[in-house]
Amino acid sequence: MKLRKTLLALSAVAAMTFAGSAMALPSVKILATGGTIAGSAAKATDTTGYKAGAIGIQTLIDAVPQMKDYAEVSGEQVVSISSNNVTTEIRLKLANRVNELLADPKVDGVVITHGTDSIEETAYFLNLTVKSDKPVVLVGAMRPATAISADGPMNLLEAVQAAASPKMKGQGVTIIMNNRIGAARETTKFNTSNVDTFRAPEYGWLGVMSQAEPVFYRTTTRRHTTKSEFDVTGMTELPRVDIIYAVAGDDAKLAEAAVKAGAKGLVSASMGNCSIPNGQEAFYEPMMAKGFPVVLSEHVPTGECVLRPDAIKKGFISSGNLNPKKARLLLQLALTKTQDIKEIQRIFNEY
């Protein structure tokens, strides 16, 4: 009889332990910055003229209760703005907050709601500055939350499902919209208003969301997160870097103005295979001779920036296939480490 009672007691404890472990869900923190995903319009048919960031994070969470089937979700409002107003200070604040959260063993992943106009820039910046292999997923929407067939709720659900999955570990910072998982480095906005606006040209998507799970088909080989050399702990600003658009016959007056305004480096959104007008090149040459960094990127959507031998000799830096917006961010971070042109080129080659 005593043995039977003991066995029953042990069975009860085992059952309780199993039930408790079965009920335990990953912990996902949502950091909200505003954007269209939190936008509010006067009418359900309005997809323009809405106020971005008008809806708070708790309202977004309450609107998608299905998230709680996959994770213990809590939210934090960082800012409530349209993403064309995201500043370096806000990105640094986000990076430091994400690092703080992911250092907590109780937090399994982070989702960041963000406007689509600059989501790829913030994602890439975090890809270079987050110091954890836990999932960091950025998500947005092309229709405001008040619109008919708003795309935000499903995007948010899939972002949380991804951030809760151990399969996302070590994949770097990603952007998830429309069932697709995009690497921060390669994903870019292609259409001003279409819901299916994001693309990963040349190298494609990392994978897709299928049946509430991430399914991967490739991985990125460039350095990111735990392998990144950049540390922005405590920083509130970065060196100024401006982008100068290259157009035929430009006389470099804008580049001159950028330098006078305090730019510590420039990114040229060049033409074709990193070609720039003679007027710009003549302005850059004496500056580069003194160690001023000029990175050649391209405003052509795809392709590699391959420098001519004489361009290398003059001191130009190639961005590889990194677009001007992301090249600017990488140069800003590079300048926190070094002023050496060859070392900056090494950084662009590796990231």
C-alpha positions in Angstrom: 0.0 0.0 0.0 2.8 2.4 0.9 4.7 1.5 -2.3 1.5 2.2 -4.3 1.1 5.6 -2.7 4.7 6.5 -3.4 4.3 5.5 -7.1 1.1 7.5 -7.4 2.8 10.6 -5.9 5.8 10.3 -8.2 3.5 9.9 -11.2 1.6 13.1 -10.1 4.9 15.0 -9.8 6.0 13.8 -13.2 2.7 14.7 -14.8 2.9 18.2 -13.3 6.5 18.6 -14.5 5.5 17.5 -18.0 2.5 19.8 -18.1 4.6 22.7 -16.9 7.2 22.2 -19.5 4.6 21.7 -22.2 3.0 25.0 -21.3 6.3 26.9 -21.3 6.5 29.2 -24.3 9.4 31.2 -25.7 9.6 34.8 -24.5 9.5 37.4 -27.3 9.8 41.2 -26.7 8.2 43.5 -29.3 9.9 46.9 -29.6 7.6 49.4 -31.4 8.8 52.4 -33.4 5.7 53.4 -35.3 5.3 53.2 -39.0 2.5 52.1 -41.3 2.0 48.9 -39.4 0.7 51.2 -36.5 -0.9 53.7 -38.9 -4.4 55.1 -38.6 -6.5 56.6 -41.3 -9.9 58.3 -41.4 -11.5 55.6 -43.6 -11.0 51.9 -44.1 -10.4 52.5 -47.8 -7.6 55.0 -47.1 -4.1 53.6 -47.9 -2.5 57.1 -48.1 -2.8 60.2 -46.0 -2.8 58.2 -42.8 -0.9 59.0 -39.6 2.0 56.6 -39.1 2.7 55.3 -35.6 -0.7 56.5 -34.3 -1.5 53.1 -32.7 0.3 51.9 -29.6 2.1 48.6 -29.2 -0.4 47.1 -26.8 -3.3 47.7 -29.2 -1.3 45.9 -31.9 -0.6 43.0 -29.6 -4.3 42.8 -28.6 -5.3 42.8 -32.3 -3.4 39.6 -32.9 -4.2 37.3 -29.9 -2.9 34.3 -31.9 0.6 35.4 -31.2 0.2 34.2 -27.6 -0.2 30.6 -28.9 3.5 30.7 -29.9 5.2 33.0 -27.4 4.9 34.9 -24.2 4.6 38.4 -25.8 5.2 41.8 -24.2 5.6 45.2 -25.9 7.6 48.3 -25.4 7.1 51.6 -27.2 10.5 53.0 -28.2 9.2 55.9 -30.5 6.0 56.5 -32.4 7.1 58.0 -35.8 7.2 57.5 -39.5 10.4 55.7 -40.5 11.6 58.6 -42.7 12.3 60.3 -39.4 14.4 57.5 -37.8 17.7 59.1 -36.7 21.1 57.8 -35.9 20.3 58.4 -32.2 17.2 56.3 -32.5 19.1 53.4 -34.2 21.7 53.5 -31.5 19.0 53.5 -28.8 17.4 50.5 -30.5 20.8 48.6 -30.8 21.6 49.2 -27.1 18.1 48.2 -26.0 18.1 45.0 -28.1 21.5 44.0 -26.7 20.2 44.6 -23.2 17.1 42.5 -23.7 18.9 39.6 -25.4 21.5 39.5 -22.7 18.6 38.4 -20.4 18.4 34.5 -20.5 14.6 34.8 -20.1 14.3 36.6 -23.5 14.4 34.3 -26.5 13.9 36.8 -29.3 13.1 40.4 -30.3 10.6 41.7 -32.9 10.8 45.4 -34.0 7.8 47.0 -35.7 9.1 49.6 -38.1 8.0 51.8 -41.1 9.0 50.3 -44.4 10.7 53.5 -45.8 13.9 52.8 -43.8 13.3 49.4 -42.3 16.2 47.9 -44.4 18.6 50.5 -43.0 17.7 49.9 -39.4 17.8 46.1 -40.0 21.3 46.3 -41.5 22.5 48.6 -38.7 21.3 46.2 -36.1 22.8 43.3 -38.1 26.2 45.0 -37.5 25.7 46.0 -33.9 23.6 43.4 -32.1 25.8 41.1 -30.0 23.6 38.0 -29.8 22.7 35.0 -32.0 19.1 35.1 -30.8 16.5 36.1 -33.4 16.0 39.8 -34.1 13.1 40.3 -36.6 12.0 43.6 -38.2 8.5 43.8 -39.5 6.3 46.4 -41.2 3.3 46.8 -43.4 2.3 48.7 -46.5 -1.3 49.3 -45.5 -2.3 51.1 -42.2 -3.8 49.1 -39.4 -7.2 50.6 -40.1 -7.3 49.6 -43.8 -9.3 46.9 -45.5 -7.1 43.8 -45.8 -4.4 45.4 -43.7 -1.2 43.3 -44.1 0.3 44.2 -40.6 -1.5 41.6 -38.4 -0.3 38.6 -40.4 3.2 40.0 -40.8 3.4 40.6 -37.1 2.1 37.1 -36.3 4.8 35.6 -38.5 7.5 37.8 -37.1 6.6 36.5 -33.6 6.5 32.9 -34.8 9.9 33.3 -36.3 11.4 35.1 -33.3 10.1 32.2 -31.1 11.7 29.6 -33.2 15.1 28.0 -32.4 15.7 27.7 -36.2 16.3 31.4 -36.4 19.3 31.3 -34.1 22.5 32.6 -35.7 20.7 33.8 -38.9 21.4 37.4 -38.2 18.9 40.2 -38.2 16.0 39.5 -40.6 13.1 41.3 -42.2 9.9 39.2 -42.4 6.9 40.3 -44.5 4.6 38.5 -46.9 5.8 35.0 -45.7 9.4 35.7 -46.7 12.5 35.8 -44.6 15.0 38.3 -45.9 18.6 38.9 -44.7 19.1 42.5 -43.5 22.0 43.0 -45.9 20.2 42.0 -49.1 16.6 43.0 -48.6 15.4 46.2 -50.1 12.2 48.1 -50.9 11.3 48.0 -54.6 7.9 49.5 -55.0 6.4 52.7 -53.4 3.0 51.2 -52.6 2.6 47.5 -53.5 2.1 45.2 -50.6 4.7 42.9 -52.1 7.3 45.6 -52.2 10.4 44.0 -50.7 12.9 42.0 -52.8 16.3 40.3 -52.2 17.8 40.8 -55.7 20.8 38.7 -56.9 20.9 36.3 -54.0 17.3 35.7 -53.0 15.5 35.1 -49.8 16.9 33.2 -46.8 13.7 31.3 -46.6 9.9 31.5 -46.0 7.4 31.2 -43.2 5.4 28.0 -43.7 2.9 26.5 -41.3 4.0 28.9 -38.5 7.7 27.8 -38.9 10.7 29.3 -40.7 12.0 27.2 -43.5 15.5 28.1 -44.8 17.0 27.6 -48.2 20.3 29.6 -47.8 22.3 31.6 -45.3 24.4 34.7 -45.5 28.2 34.4 -45.4 28.9 38.0 -44.5 29.9 38.9 -40.9 27.1 39.9 -38.6 25.9 40.1 -35.0 28.2 37.9 -32.8 31.0 38.0 -35.4 30.8 41.8 -35.9 33.7 43.9 -34.6 31.5 47.0 -34.0 30.4 48.0 -30.5 28.0 50.9 -30.0 27.5 50.5 -26.2 26.8 53.9 -24.8 27.1 55.8 -28.1 24.7 58.5 -28.9 26.1 59.7 -32.2 28.2 58.4 -35.1 30.6 60.2 -37.6 28.6 62.1 -40.3 28.6 60.4 -43.7 26.6 61.8 -46.6 25.5 60.2 -49.9 26.3 62.1 -53.1 24.2 61.1 -56.1 26.2 60.8 -59.3 24.6 62.2 -62.4 26.2 63.0 -65.8 28.1 66.3 -65.7 27.8 67.0 -62.0 30.2 69.6 -60.8 30.7 68.3 -57.2 29.1 71.3 -55.5 26.9 69.1 -53.3 29.9 67.0 -52.3 31.8 70.2 -51.4 28.8 71.3 -49.3 28.7 68.0 -47.5 32.3 68.2 -46.5 31.8 71.8 -45.3 28.8 70.6 -43.2 31.1 68.2 -41.4 31.0 64.9 -43.3 33.9 62.6 -42.2 33.3 60.4 -45.2 31.2 60.2 -48.4 29.3 57.5 -50.3 28.9 58.1 -54.0 25.7 56.6 -55.5 27.5 56.1 -58.7 26.4 55.3 -62.3 26.9 52.0 -64.1 29.9 50.0 -62.8 30.8 52.6 -60.2 31.5 55.4 -62.8 31.2 59.0 -61.7 31.5 62.3 -63.6 34.9 63.9 -64.0 33.9 66.9 -61.9 33.2 64.7 -58.9 36.3 62.6 -59.4 38.5 65.7 -59.6 37.0 66.9 -56.3 37.5 63.6 -54.5 41.1 62.9 -55.6 43.0 65.5 -53.4 40.8 64.7 -50.4 41.5 61.0 -50.7 45.2 61.7 -50.9 44.8 63.1 -47.4 43.0 60.0 -46.1 39.4 61.1 -46.6 37.3 58.0 -47.3 35.1 58.0 -50.4 33.0 54.8 -51.0 31.7 54.0 -54.5 28.3 52.3 -54.4 25.7 52.3 -57.2 22.3 53.6 -57.9 21.9 50.7 -60.3 19.7 48.2 -58.5 21.9 45.2 -58.8 25.5 44.3 -59.6 29.0 44.5 -58.1 31.1 47.6 -57.9 34.4 46.6 -59.4 37.0 49.3 -59.2 39.3 50.2 -62.1 43.0 49.8 -61.2 43.5 53.6 -61.3 40.5 54.1 -59.0 42.1 51.8 -56.5 45.3 53.7 -56.8 43.5 57.0 -56.2 42.0 55.6 -53.0 38.4 54.9 -53.8 36.7 52.2 -51.7 34.3 49.7 -53.3 31.1 48.9 -51.5 30.8 45.6 -53.4 27.1 45.1 -54.0 26.0 47.1 -50.9 23.5 49.8 -51.8 24.3 53.5 -51.0 22.0 53.6 -47.9 23.6 50.6 -46.3 27.1 51.6 -47.4 26.6 54.8 -45.5 25.8 52.9 -42.3 28.8 50.6 -42.7 31.1 53.6 -43.3 29.8 55.4 -40.2 30.6 52.3 -38.1 33.9 51.7 -39.8 35.0 55.3 -38.9 34.4 54.5 -35.2 37.2 51.9 -35.6 39.7 53.3 -38.2 40.6 56.1 -40.6 42.8 53.8 -42.7 41.5 53.4 -46.3 42.8 49.8 -46.7 41.3 48.8 -43.4 37.9 50.3 -44.4 38.1 48.4 -47.7 38.7 45.2 -45.7 35.6 46.0 -43.7 33.5 46.4 -46.8 34.9 43.1 -48.2 33.9 41.2 -45.0 30.5 42.8 -44.2 
